[in-house]
């Protein structure tokens, strides 16, 4: 029990630091949302999100899973020199692949703009996102190294620097220079470039510039199924926005993607910090006898934290949109709680993959991706023409649920973990019940609405901690001892 708690404590130590860094990283996007939703039309915001969709597609093809492979193969070696060679080899390979790929795509940037936007007026934006992709891909290798050596504070410093550049430039370019969507893309490019420069200097100074072809061959063999899986994943994750653009309207894309932006707050504040820390942590404990028990406990706590934050966003989203945006964007509030299910499922999917990754059976990412892509395409094509934006929401949830189920069943064959499904489902149902309870009282005045919803969030936490349904007596005692020790240490220092 002591060893398990020690490992879990080490994991959460870095997770909350990554969470701080991720908050800083994403603060820019949310600080800028009032700018976007007041200085861009719904159609322009939809165009911006389509640019992000195009970027995600190209990024996914060119990344081919090398950043993840950096973490996986870094821990294959005990010698630091060999570990550093893995990092430098992947950095060089990733940069070369991204440059060649981006140059190839840039030849048809006008045609790509015409295909997506039915106009070449925004073709400059295509070139900007291509440049951003080159530096972002290299940065991912460096960040994998930062995660491997558990330098989570350094990640926070990088995030702060990028935040300053992004917010400053985007505010100036949108409000004062009136550059609209293209100005936003350029501001993002400069923030990514600054982060890449600092990360590259840090990584290459420590790892050197060695290139081992034999290591790259093994890594590419491991990563190739990720490329196939990425192809199918890109279909399933982008079919909704492009489907809404072609089957409905660009303004609908703007509403849907704004709702998606808020639902992804949970992914960014919980899911991404978790994955940054857990990606290396899970491989470092796999030789421990109690590794399955550690994962089961971490997944349980992950569900509890995710459900609470998802509930908070769902409760306050309407009030937040009224405060920060033009009335044209307010319909997004009714979409956020629905899409939130998708975000929660995606977060839970990450730890579930552990068995497949440890067994190096990455081909299953492609197989399951094919299923998800087919479900996503079929669902969006059938449901969007009938029920519009709600069809996209329903398809999104169904696709993610199928993906999670397939991942869990296959991963259990390689790494058997006994999850506490009763508590996991109970937490989810409790969050849904509290949200539905909030609908019983819809105050128009913010000074009444916000305190009422805050009270519901507090009730959710009280029930979680006071009942035996969610936490065992041992877990409560462990948390109490941990808090008492921290208070005692602070008292002694004072």
Long-range contacts (C-beta under 8 A, 24 or more apart in sequence): 1-474, 3-288, 3-290, 4-290, 4-293, 4-294, 4-297, 5-478, 7-285, 7-288, 7-294, 8-294, 8-297, 8-298, 9-482, 10-281, 11-277, 11-278, 11-281, 11-298, 12-277, 14-150, 14-152, 14-277, 14-281, 15-273, 15-274, 15-276, 15-277, 15-278, 16-273, 17-152, 17-153, 17-155, 17-156, 18-152, 18-155, 18-272, 18-273, 18-274, 18-276, 18-277, 19-269, 19-270, 19-273, 20-156, 21-152, 21-155, 21-156, 21-158, 21-159, 21-273, 22-159, 22-268, 22-269, 22-272, 22-273, 22-276, 23-269, 24-156, 24-159, 24-160, 24-163, 25-159, 25-162, 25-163, 25-268, 26-265, 26-268, 26-269, 27-163, 28-162, 28-163, 28-166, 28-167, 28-170, 28-191, 29-261, 30-265, 31-167, 32-166, 32-167, 32-170, 32-171, 32-184, 33-258, 33-261, 33-324, 33-325, 34-324, 34-325, 35-170, 35-171, 35-174, 35-175, 36-174, 36-184, 37-258, 37-324, 37-325, 37-326, 37-329, 38-325, 38-326, 39-174, 39-175, 40-174, 40-180, 40-181, 41-254, 41-328, 42-250, 42-251, 42-254, 42-255, 42-328, 42-329, 43-250, 43-251, 43-254, 44-180, 44-181, 44-254, 45-254, 45-257, 45-258, 45-329, 46-245, 46-250, 46-251, 46-252, 46-253, 46-254, 46-257, 47-117, 47-122, 47-181, 47-250, 48-181, 48-184, 48-185, 49-241, 49-253, 49-254, 49-257, 49-260, 50-116, 50-117, 50-241, 50-242, 50-245, 50-250, 50-253, 51-122, 51-125, 51-126, 51-129, 51-181, 51-185, 53-238, 53-241, 53-242, 54-112, 54-116, 54-126, 54-129, 55-129, 55-132, 55-133, 56-234, 56-237, 56-238, 57-234, 57-238, 58-101, 58-102, 58-105, 58-129, 58-130, 58-133, 59-133, 59-136, 59-137, 60-230, 60-231, 60-233, 60-234, 61-101, 61-227, 61-230, 61-231, 61-234, 62-97, 62-98, 62-101, 62-102, 62-133, 62-137, 63-94, 63-137, 63-140, 63-230, 64-97, 64-220, 64-223, 64-224, 64-226, 64-227, 64-230, 65-222, 65-223, 65-224, 65-225, 65-226, 65-227, 65-229, 65-230, 65-362, 66-90, 66-93, 66-94, 66-97, 66-140, 66-141, 66-219, 66-223, 67-94, 67-137, 67-140, 67-141, 67-143, 67-144, 68-144, 68-223, 68-226, 68-279, 69-219, 69-222, 69-223, 69-226, 70-141, 70-144, 70-145, 70-148, 71-144, 71-147, 71-148, 71-279, 71-280, 71-283, 72-222, 72-283, 72-357, 72-360, 73-215, 73-218, 73-219, 73-222, 74-144, 74-145, 74-148, 74-280, 75-148, 75-280, 75-283, 75-284, 83-148, 84-206, 84-207, 84-208, 84-210, 85-207, 85-208, 85-210, 85-212, 85-215, 86-212, 86-215, 86-219, 87-141, 87-144, 87-145, 87-148, 87-203, 87-207, 88-203, 88-204, 88-207, 88-208, 88-209, 88-210, 88-211, 89-210, 89-211, 89-212, 89-215, 89-216, 89-219, 90-141, 90-144, 90-216, 90-219, 91-138, 91-141, 91-142, 91-200, 91-203, 91-204, 91-207, 92-209, 92-211, 93-211, 93-216, 93-219, 93-220, 94-137, 94-138, 94-140, 94-141, 95-134, 95-137, 95-138, 97-137, 98-133, 98-134, 98-137, 98-138, 99-134, 102-130, 102-131, 102-133, 102-134, 105-130, 106-130, 116-242, 116-245, 122-181, 122-182, 124-182, 125-181, 125-182, 125-185, 128-182, 128-185, 128-186, 128-189, 129-185, 129-189, 131-189, 132-185, 132-188, 132-189, 132-192, 132-193, 135-189, 135-192, 135-193, 135-195, 135-196, 136-192, 136-196, 138-196, 138-199, 138-200, 139-192, 139-195, 139-196, 139-199, 139-200, 141-203, 142-196, 142-199, 142-200, 142-202, 142-203, 143-199, 143-276, 144-279, 145-203, 145-206, 145-207, 146-199, 146-202, 146-203, 147-276, 147-277, 147-279, 147-280, 148-280, 150-280, 152-276, 152-277, 154-202, 155-276, 158-195, 158-198, 158-199, 161-194, 161-195, 161-198, 162-191, 162-192, 162-194, 162-195, 163-191, 165-190, 165-191, 165-194, 166-190, 166-191, 222-360, 222-362, 223-362, 225-362, 225-363, 225-364, 225-365, 225-366, 226-362, 226-365, 228-365, 228-366, 228-369, 229-362, 229-365, 229-366, 229-368, 229-369, 230-369, 231-369, 232-366, 232-369, 232-370, 232-372, 232-373, 233-369, 233-372, 233-373, 235-373, 235-376, 235-377, 236-369, 236-372, 236-373, 236-375, 236-376, 236-377, 236-399, 236-403, 237-376, 239-373, 239-376, 239-377, 239-380, 239-395, 240-376, 240-380, 240-384, 240-392, 240-395, 240-396, 241-392, 243-380, 243-381, 243-384, 243-392, 244-384, 244-388, 244-389, 244-392, 247-380, 247-381, 247-384, 247-385, 248-384, 248-388, 248-389, 252-388, 252-389, 254-329, 255-329, 255-331, 255-332, 255-335, 255-389, 256-332, 256-335, 256-389, 256-392, 258-329, 258-332, 259-332, 259-333, 259-335, 259-336, 259-339, 260-339, 262-313, 262-317, 262-320, 262-332, 262-336, 263-313, 263-336, 263-339, 263-340, 263-342, 263-343, 264-343, 265-309, 265-313, 266-306, 266-309, 266-310, 266-313, 266-340, 266-343, 266-344, 266-347, 267-343, 267-346, 267-347, 269-309, 270-302, 270-305, 270-306, 270-309, 270-347, 271-306, 271-343, 271-346, 271-347, 271-350, 274-302, 274-347, 274-350, 274-351, 275-350, 278-350, 278-351, 282-351, 282-354, 282-358, 283-358, 286-358, 286-415, 291-415, 292-415, 292-416, 292-417, 292-418, 293-418, 295-351, 295-354, 295-415, 295-417, 296-417, 296-418, 296-419, 296-420, 298-351, 299-348, 299-351, 299-352, 299-417, 299-419, 299-424, 300-419, 300-420, 300-423, 300-424, 302-347, 302-348, 302-351, 303-344, 303-348, 303-424, 303-427, 303-428, 304-427, 304-464, 304-470, 306-344, 306-347, 306-348, 307-344, 307-427, 307-428, 307-430, 307-431, 308-431, 308-457, 308-460, 308-461, 308-464, 310-340, 310-343, 310-344, 310-431, 311-431, 311-434, 311-435, 311-457, 311-460, 312-457, 313-340, 314-340, 314-435, 315-435, 315-438, 315-453, 315-456, 315-457, 316-450, 316-453, 318-449, 319-446, 319-449, 319-450, 319-453, 322-446, 323-446, 335-389, 335-390, 335-393, 337-435, 338-390, 338-393, 338-397, 339-393, 339-396, 339-397, 341-397, 341-400, 342-393, 342-396, 342-397, 342-400, 344-428, 345-397, 345-400, 345-401, 345-403, 345-404, 346-400, 348-404, 349-400, 349-403, 349-404, 349-407, 352-404, 352-407, 352-408, 352-411, 353-407, 353-411, 354-411, 354-415, 354-417, 355-410, 355-411, 355-412, 355-413, 355-414, 355-415, 355-416, 355-417, 356-407, 356-410, 356-411, 356-414, 358-414, 358-415, 359-414, 359-415, 361-410, 361-414, 364-406, 364-407, 364-410, 368-403, 368-406, 368-407, 368-410, 371-402, 371-403, 371-406, 372-399, 372-402, 372-403, 375-399, 375-402, 423-469, 423-470, 426-469, 426-470, 427-464, 427-470, 430-460, 430-463, 430-464, 431-460, 434-459, 434-460
